[in-house]
């Protein structure tokens, strides 16, 4: 038995648009694009960005001859250190974030108190511009620096003297990192294509391990487990296995220009399969930020910025990402942190649990309140409830109502005024199906005809609509030739129409030319 | 053999006395449907020709269930339809086209029950002698016959008409009438009827051809509809002739003409009024049982309810099909309307809402000739025995061949359907995959004067409720060329669509790609490959049983393709006319092609030799292939000269591909526009597949093609569970069951309540400042006045 069925009334609907074949975003790329970017302008190129390792996670940006500290929460500058004689090249926080070291192009390394910003120590030994300074992660007493004189030095910060010098690089040393698991092990990368692993306990300035990146090394970073390093240089980011004796694991070559900086970031989300996994973020002169999943060995997200990128930083609490560019803009992005805030709130309410209990007695709604009249309307049905659904009402637009009343001409005019080309086409198709379109056109008065001609001018060459509209345009011009001759406004419309049609013909011809060029190639390829 | 697909609307259905059953004439049988569930309960079988009239014997106790039926085979039968069995057969020797039995309707006098008068039926018969002598073209006759003691049809001929006309009787049984072109003839039924009793007759005239008439249940009012959509109502007809017995000529009637407004000439009626709402001919007219309202309907599919005194209208719109009959039931809350699309809707009455539909298979599109070449035939579902037919309102109806009932409908094109409108949108193609899980449809919007026009291809998937829902919609898949065919790959989710424009496209459902490891969320069909062969129009395609070869008919050659890589493998042969149908015979290496036109041809091609194997010059209407074996069946149209020899205009031939001699043949009627399909048999009946033949009128038979004699299939109704109707009607349906009245219990309980305390005497005693507030007292006081019924346990 068939259920009782009366014909419904169908509104005219525009044609469906085709859906994208591939889903727009993966879950992870949704995560990365959930960072809301804002610009911090008016700086001169930013070669280095570094985050404080402790709680508020403020960050320091080196730009020209000064170093500015920013709050990670507001992204506003909190302080500026400008006691530099030359452009600042690199900065580093100590692991407890009490000291801040910065190097400049004069070769001087200065150590500041991070709070008061007073210079505490001046470490002068490099003769050439110093581009790399770094506090080891597990060592509070020493400092590593490297300079364009190809020397790597280990400093005793308190005494302002170099403890050890590591010779071995043959070109500028521009980058390095310390091991997250051992206080004595660190690596440096140089423009001689070589990355060297040093051990401070070995004094004879012989590197424990060396890796050949095959391009000037711009940045090098230890991966969190300490057994692997990632190096950036040229167009590629390479992954090396240190425990396996410096074996190349993978080379990621999705940048088009030199990769200038890399850092390690964590997907700070509590759900999803990629939560709390680490990713390598790389930026390059091509303006791209790429997020590389080194577990799956693939790029999971890619983002473009309108300037060559020089440096990247990612806060340890996963809430802030900063990118420095060569034209002096910092793209700082913050993630919307609703969940975390909620957590905090719930925690605090846990603490104050006793207090709110007194307020839990439900207020009785009185007819004096608006909510009284809406009570129970938002009630959700429970499991066993039998739902009586109200039949959905079909919403009819103005043109639908007119079509239902067989006022075809008015329906056409009303939809032309509504300026949705999809709807206009749907109404035209319905009129064609009722054999009324041409009659409508012939009955339009001059002002409405102007409306129609403006619409035709605008959309008749659009591929989605052209099949119907081209035929209609021809008919309109044939049928209303006398009216068009009589009105200047209509003449203008027709002139515009003619122009757009000519332009379309030109486009088609050039497309055909291209097709003519391509088709022999395809024939050959198909063989 | 299962037959089905009968026309439910060939004549008006009738409700049984308790309104729980609806009797419907279905071809040569009468089907009894349950009004509560809408499913078939039983059928009365016995007539050898189409049943044309059905009269239920009315009975006040609603227990008896007898009915009379009349048929074209010349017999009138008396049935007990509750059992069901035939009680009595009367052979009239004339084909009966309409029958009414007035004496059943008129209230019978109880006292002379013993000397019951004979029951007389008025029949409209076709005079077989009239055909012989061409001089008198009037072959329809209205006659009388005695049903109680039948000897022969009464020689008295009430009226001769050009064609047998249908008789209309007033619900009181006093009058009966027919329409005859522009005239109405109304007879008064004599009080005591006999074979020779002459009924009095009046004639009413109109200027247009009358299509339908109805008689008022109480008063002397007749309503008639004409071809222009007007409804005429004559009040007080027969005032002179019927009322004044004894031939007394009333002086009043002759002199004043102006006293009879609207009545033509010397017609015997007091007044005539005209209502005009219907834009085209009126098809149904019926008075409500109380006589206050008139129902009318026509081609536009709107049931109009007229208030008889004021002419005010009420509507039931959007029924979507021309209306044919409106039938009232003894239950005032039920009635039924029959629509031309083979549906009977049961209406809940005062609100006129459709509560249930008894759906027969929908008839062929009337627009088939408008867009010839575009419309295809019904599609069959091999596995579940369904047939999918296009409907007028741009939908597809799924009809179960085994259960013989409509299952559901899907709307292909979301458009409002008006039966009177010119056809501009057509669902031109429907195709089901072998396992019945995928469907492809094509809808065509015809252009207006070269502007507009659109071809849409839709792919459908079965959803969780085993119903089809749209999966993918493709606009203009072959640019502006029309699609000629769709074929599904039997093994994969792959389909091919062909166009007259000379190219084909292979479509693949994306879910398949997902299985190969890519992560794609939205499943849908997308174009996998495009192919063409010398820009020849393509009209037929078929996949081989393992899905590895695609055969496409390009005009008059067959091209073979590898569908996965879209590579042309081979080109086979050439026929004289374009190939219109193509198929692989089961799992064999043979391909069967069919050509139409002036040189029709049925050819079998061998794939191993890429050459013709054998062929016939024969006009083929339909062809069907088994899935597993190398058999195929064709439905051939016979030349007109052979029709008498074969007793039919078509013949079904069953072939084995390897042998040009047919294995079996059956001759059939109405083969034009028919279809043929192999269906999967019941699991109990081994692997034998069944052959279904559906004729041009969408009636079908299912039979075993291999059994020698006409083996009777046990008619299994899989899901025809007859729910026992617990529905109530009349008073109880509105107010529910009354509590059983038990005088004894009532007596005792009333005594007990009377003996209870009388609080109103004590409630207000005491000083006023001691009294509780009035609001509290009031409820107590009122409560004490109420008579308490103490629940008594019995």
Interface residues (C-beta under 8 A of the other chain):
Chain A: X1 X2 X3 X4 X5 X6 X7 X8 X9 X10 X13 X15 X16 X19 X21 X22 X23 X428 X429 X430 X431 X432 X433 X434 X435 X437 X438 X467 X468 X471 X472 X475
Chain B: X37 X38 X39 X318 X319 X320 X345 X353 X354 X355 X356 X357 X358 X359 X393 X405 X406 X407 X408 X409 X414 X415 X416 X417 X421 X422 X424 X425 X445 X446 X447 X448 X449 X450 X451 X452 X453 X454 X473 X475 X476 X480 X519 X520 X521 X522 X524 X526
